[in-house]
Amino acid sequence: MTIDVRELCRNAKLASGRIAACKTQQKNELLRKIKEEIENNVSEVMAANALDLENAEKAGIEAALLDRLTLNEARFKTMLSGIDDVIILPDYVGKVEKEYTLKNGIRVKKVRAPLGVIGIIYEARPNVTVDAAILCLKSGNAVVLKGGKEAINTNRVLSSLMRKVFAENGFDPNIVTFIDGTERELTSEMLHAGDYIDVVIPRGGEGLKKYVLANANMPVIASSGGNCHIFVEMSADFDMAVKVVENAKISRPSVCNAAETLLIERSIAHLLLPRMLDNLASKGVEIRGTEEVKAIYPKTIVVDEEEFFREYEAMIIKVKIVEDIDEAIFHINYYGTHHSDAIITGDNAMADKFTREVDSGAVYVNVSTRFTDGYEFGLGAEMGISTQKLHVRGPIGLEELTSVKYTLYGDGQTR
């Protein structure tokens, strides 16, 4: 089967006007029907996911990717509850950001408006198919979805169920467009459809992000991986530090908000490191670090400086002893991906310094990095976590999927 990507993107562009003009009540009703349709076809979705998992295991896919690919009962319920959350969220389309009158009597309004057509290129996670579509729908955008080959069957079923809802309710189903193929050439063709796609969001690892940035001829909102850090400062509560680091590393190590690096202040290293690293090792975490760390914790695998740039997405953590908060901040800003970084401290001045100077999308004080998530931030769902600064940073939710336009009202003024 030949897939005409440009034609698919063109159709999405033609469909985008209708959804942009929809009232909030109409969009919410469509969302409710999408939830009902997916819920009524849970067996079909789960069968497709089981097939994807079977194929992935045969192909020798690594454990972290298998975890992302798995759509179990709990994740299925979370995906559906995300639709409910988006329904009750405010609709930013048409929101007046600013209103004023010029000297010549023209009234000016700055209002939020949809971006148009949003392209999403993502790896493994089939829930992204639904998350992306419902966020685009609520924010008045059409969406073009290009998932990874690993989840092709699950993505195909989920997208077809949503398209069915649009068609049955008098809407163009191309509001949700799915590129039903696995060839890399299809992604390249999509990235060269800038005359139809207004912005593209890559959701996956660093390799995907770099490929999209290098090849897209439309604006990109880079949603990259996370080399996340936790710095334990000398005034930290030790029990809290052990608990937070454990959660940030092992609760779900395959995701981008899991902790990958532990930094600890030198003055407390001998007291805290053995306890903290024994706890992690007992849970199956491999400890990597510097010679100084190994001198305190002999089970440490010594690594070189380049290792500190790595994101594992696995049960591995790298550890370094730092002199003070200044060295910790430098390390995070230099080696990190500016995603999510945390400090464990009992000193408000240290907390303030850390939050001001760490250059990341999400900065935590005495909290696990695992909370960087649109759902946890009260956004209902997310398109990813942006680590760039224009036009959005952090979780990409409804408001971030809109832009602004100016509307002007007069009574015959000329210039």
C-alpha positions in Angstrom: 0.0 0.0 0.0 1.3 3.4 -1.0 0.9 6.1 1.6 0.7 9.7 0.3 1.9 11.6 3.3 1.5 15.0 1.7 -2.1 14.2 0.9 -2.8 13.1 4.4 -1.3 16.3 5.8 -3.3 18.4 3.3 -6.5 16.7 4.4 -5.6 17.4 8.1 -5.1 21.1 7.1 -8.5 21.2 5.4 -10.1 19.6 8.5 -8.5 22.0 11.0 -10.8 24.9 10.2 -13.9 23.1 11.5 -12.4 22.1 14.8 -10.9 25.5 15.3 -14.4 27.0 15.1 -16.0 24.6 17.5 -17.4 25.8 20.8 -16.2 24.3 24.1 -19.4 22.3 24.6 -19.1 20.7 21.2 -15.5 19.7 21.8 -16.3 18.3 25.2 -19.1 16.2 23.8 -16.7 14.7 21.2 -14.2 13.9 24.0 -16.9 12.1 26.0 -17.8 10.0 22.9 -14.2 9.2 22.2 -13.8 7.9 25.8 -17.0 5.9 25.4 -15.8 4.4 22.1 -12.4 3.4 23.4 -13.9 2.0 26.6 -16.4 -0.1 24.7 -13.6 -1.6 22.6 -11.1 -2.3 25.3 -10.7 -6.0 24.2 -9.7 -4.9 20.6 -7.2 -2.3 22.0 -5.6 -4.9 24.4 -5.4 -7.5 21.7 -3.6 -5.1 19.4 -1.2 -4.2 22.2 -0.5 -7.9 23.0 0.4 -8.4 19.3 2.8 -5.4 19.5 4.4 -6.7 22.6 4.8 -10.2 21.1 6.5 -8.7 18.0 8.7 -6.5 20.1 9.9 -9.4 22.3 10.7 -11.4 19.2 12.7 -8.5 17.8 14.7 -8.4 21.1 13.5 -4.9 22.1 15.1 -3.7 25.3 13.2 -3.8 28.6 12.8 0.0 28.9 11.1 0.1 25.5 8.9 -2.9 26.3 7.7 -1.1 29.5 6.8 2.0 27.5 5.0 -0.1 24.9 2.9 -2.0 27.5 -0.7 -0.8 27.8 -1.9 -2.7 31.0 -5.2 -2.3 32.8 -3.9 0.5 35.1 -2.5 2.5 32.2 -5.6 2.0 30.1 -7.7 3.4 33.0 -5.3 6.3 33.4 -5.5 7.1 29.7 -9.3 7.2 29.9 -9.3 9.3 33.1 -7.0 11.7 31.2 -9.9 12.3 28.8 -12.2 13.2 31.8 -9.5 15.5 33.1 -9.2 17.3 29.8 -13.0 17.7 29.5 -13.1 19.7 32.8 -10.1 21.8 32.0 -10.7 25.4 30.8 -10.8 26.0 27.0 -8.1 28.6 26.2 -9.3 29.2 22.7 -10.8 32.7 22.5 -9.5 33.7 26.0 -8.8 37.4 26.0 -5.2 38.0 27.2 -5.3 41.8 26.9 -7.8 44.4 25.8 -7.2 48.1 25.3 -8.3 51.1 23.2 -5.9 53.2 21.0 -6.0 57.0 20.8 -7.8 56.7 17.5 -10.6 54.8 19.1 -9.7 51.3 17.7 -10.4 48.6 20.3 -7.7 45.9 20.4 -8.0 42.4 21.8 -5.2 39.9 22.1 -6.9 36.5 22.2 -5.7 32.9 22.2 -6.1 30.9 19.1 -5.3 27.3 17.9 -1.9 26.6 16.3 -3.7 24.8 13.3 -2.2 21.4 12.5 0.1 19.8 15.0 2.4 16.9 14.0 3.4 14.4 16.7 6.2 11.9 16.1 6.6 9.5 19.0 8.1 6.2 20.0 6.6 3.2 21.7 4.0 4.7 24.0 0.5 4.0 22.5 -1.2 6.2 25.1 0.4 9.2 23.3 -2.0 8.5 20.4 -5.0 9.3 22.6 -3.3 12.0 24.8 -2.1 13.9 21.7 -5.5 13.7 19.9 -7.6 14.8 22.9 -5.3 17.7 23.7 -5.4 18.8 20.1 -9.2 18.5 19.9 -9.7 20.6 23.1 -7.3 23.2 21.9 -9.0 23.5 18.5 -6.2 21.8 16.5 -6.1 19.0 14.0 -3.3 16.4 14.6 -1.1 14.2 12.4 0.2 11.2 14.3 3.3 9.2 13.4 4.0 6.5 15.9 6.9 4.1 16.1 6.8 0.7 14.5 6.7 -1.0 17.9 3.2 0.1 18.7 1.8 0.2 15.1 -1.2 -2.2 15.9 -2.3 -0.4 19.1 -1.9 3.0 17.5 -3.9 1.9 14.4 -6.8 0.7 16.5 -6.9 3.7 18.8 -6.7 6.2 16.0 -9.4 4.4 14.0 -11.8 4.5 17.0 -11.3 8.2 17.4 -11.8 8.8 13.6 -15.0 6.8 13.8 -16.4 9.2 16.5 -15.7 12.2 14.3 -17.3 10.6 11.2 -20.4 9.5 13.1 -20.9 13.0 14.5 -20.7 14.9 11.3 -17.0 16.0 11.5 -14.2 15.4 9.1 -12.3 12.3 10.6 -9.0 13.9 9.3 -9.1 16.1 12.4 -7.2 13.0 13.7 -4.9 11.8 10.9 -2.8 8.7 11.4 0.2 7.8 9.1 -0.3 4.1 9.0 3.2 2.9 8.1 6.5 2.1 9.7 9.0 3.2 7.1 11.4 6.0 8.1 10.8 7.7 4.7 7.2 8.4 5.9 8.6 10.4 8.8 10.9 12.4 6.4 8.0 13.2 4.1 5.9 14.4 7.1 8.8 16.6 8.2 8.8 18.3 4.8 5.1 19.1 4.8 5.5 22.5 6.4 3.0 24.0 4.1 0.3 21.9 5.9 1.7 21.2 9.4 2.1 24.3 11.5 4.3 22.8 14.2 5.8 19.3 15.0 6.5 17.8 18.4 8.9 14.8 18.7 8.3 12.7 21.7 11.0 10.2 22.3 14.7 9.9 22.9 17.6 12.2 21.9 18.0 10.5 18.6 14.5 11.2 17.5 14.7 14.8 18.7 17.9 15.5 16.8 16.5 13.8 13.6 13.4 16.0 13.7 15.3 19.2 14.5 17.7 18.5 11.6 15.0 17.6 9.0 11.8 19.5 9.8 10.8 22.5 7.6 8.3 23.7 10.1 8.8 24.9 13.7 9.7 22.2 16.3 8.8 22.0 19.9 11.6 19.8 21.2 10.4 17.3 23.8 13.6 15.6 24.7 14.8 12.9 27.1 15.8 13.5 30.7 19.2 13.2 32.3 17.7 14.2 35.6 19.6 14.9 38.8 19.0 14.9 42.6 21.4 16.9 44.7 21.5 16.1 48.4 22.7 19.2 50.3 24.3 19.1 53.8 21.2 20.2 55.7 19.0 17.5 54.2 16.9 15.2 56.2 18.6 11.8 55.6 15.4 9.8 55.8 13.7 12.1 53.2 16.7 11.9 51.0 16.8 8.1 50.9 13.0 7.9 50.2 13.0 10.6 47.5 16.0 9.2 45.6 14.6 5.7 45.8 11.3 6.8 44.3 12.9 9.0 41.6 15.1 6.1 40.4 13.1 2.9 40.8 9.4 3.8 40.6 9.6 3.7 36.8 13.2 3.9 35.6 12.3 3.8 31.9 10.7 7.2 31.8 12.2 10.6 31.1 11.6 12.0 34.6 13.4 9.3 36.4 16.6 10.3 38.3 19.8 9.4 36.4 22.4 11.2 38.5 22.9 11.5 42.3 25.0 14.4 43.6 25.9 14.6 47.2 27.7 17.2 49.2 31.1 16.1 50.4 30.6 17.0 54.1 27.8 14.3 54.4 29.0 11.8 51.8 30.6 9.4 54.3 27.5 9.5 56.5 24.8 9.1 53.9 26.2 7.5 50.7 26.6 3.9 52.1 23.0 3.9 53.4 21.5 5.4 50.3 23.5 3.3 47.8 22.9 0.1 49.8 19.2 0.8 49.6 19.3 1.3 45.9 21.5 -1.7 45.2 19.1 -3.9 47.3 16.4 -2.9 44.9 18.5 -3.9 41.9 20.0 -0.6 40.9 23.6 -0.7 39.4 25.8 2.0 41.0 28.2 3.9 38.8 30.4 6.8 39.8 33.8 8.4 40.4 36.8 7.0 42.2 35.9 9.1 45.2 32.5 7.4 45.4 34.1 4.0 45.1 36.4 4.8 48.0 33.3 5.1 50.1 31.1 2.5 48.4 33.3 -0.3 47.0 30.6 -1.8 44.8 30.6 1.3 42.6 31.6 0.8 38.9 34.0 3.6 38.1 33.1 5.6 35.0 34.7 8.5 33.1 33.4 12.1 32.8 31.5 11.4 29.6 29.3 9.0 31.4 27.6 11.9 33.2 26.0 13.0 30.0 24.2 9.7 29.7 20.5 9.0 30.2 20.0 5.3 31.1 16.2 4.7 31.3 17.2 1.7 33.3 18.0 0.5 36.8 21.4 2.3 36.8 22.4 5.5 38.6 25.6 7.5 38.4 26.9 9.2 41.6 29.3 12.1 42.2 30.5 13.9 45.3 30.5 17.7 45.0 32.1 20.3 47.2 29.0 22.5 47.5 25.8 23.7 45.9 27.7 25.8 43.4 29.5 22.8 42.0 26.2 20.9 42.0 24.4 23.6 40.0 27.3 23.8 37.5 27.3 20.0 37.1 23.5 20.0 36.5 23.5 22.8 34.0 26.6 21.4 32.1 25.8 17.7 32.0 22.0 17.7 32.2 19.2 18.0 29.6 17.4 20.8 31.4 14.5 18.5 32.1 13.8 17.9 35.8 16.3 18.4 38.7 15.9 18.4 42.5 17.5 19.4 45.7 17.0 17.8 49.0 17.7 20.4 51.7 16.5 21.8 55.0 17.9 25.3 54.2 15.5 27.8 52.6 18.4 29.9 51.3 19.9 26.9 49.5 16.5 26.0 48.1 16.0 29.5 46.7 19.5 29.5 45.2 18.9 26.1 43.5 15.6 27.1 42.0 17.0 30.4 40.7 20.2 29.0 39.2 19.3 25.6 37.9 18.3 26.0 34.2 15.7 23.3 33.8 12.0 23.1 32.8 11.1 21.7 36.2 13.1 22.4 39.4 12.1 20.6 42.7 12.8 21.2 46.4 12.4 18.1 48.5 10.2 16.3 45.9 10.9 13.4 43.5 11.5 14.3 39.9 8.9 11.7 38.9 6.2 14.4 39.1 7.1 16.1 35.9 4.1 15.0 34.0 1.1 16.9 32.5 -1.3 14.7 34.4 0.5 15.3 37.7 0.7 19.0 37.0 -3.1 19.2 36.7 -3.0 19.6 32.9 -5.1 16.5 32.2 -2.5 15.0 29.7 0.5 16.3 27.9 2.2 16.2 24.5 5.6 15.8 26.1 8.1 17.8 28.2 9.7 20.6 26.4 13.3 21.4 27.3 13.6 24.4 25.0 12.6 27.9 25.9 10.4 29.1 22.9 7.5 29.1 23.0 6.9 26.5 25.7 9.0 24.9 28.5 8.0 22.0 30.7 4.8 19.9 30.2 3.1 20.8 27.0 -0.6 21.1 27.8 -3.7 22.8 26.4 -2.5 26.4 26.8 0.8 25.6 25.2 -1.0 24.3 22.1 -2.4 27.7 21.4 -0.9 30.9 20.1 -2.4 34.4 20.0 -4.0 36.7 17.5 -5.1 40.3 17.6 -8.7 41.3 16.8 -9.4 45.0 16.2 -12.7 46.8 16.2 -13.4 50.3 14.9 -15.9 52.6 13.3 -14.3 53.5 10.0 -10.8 54.6 11.0 -8.2 54.9 8.2 -4.5 55.4 8.3 
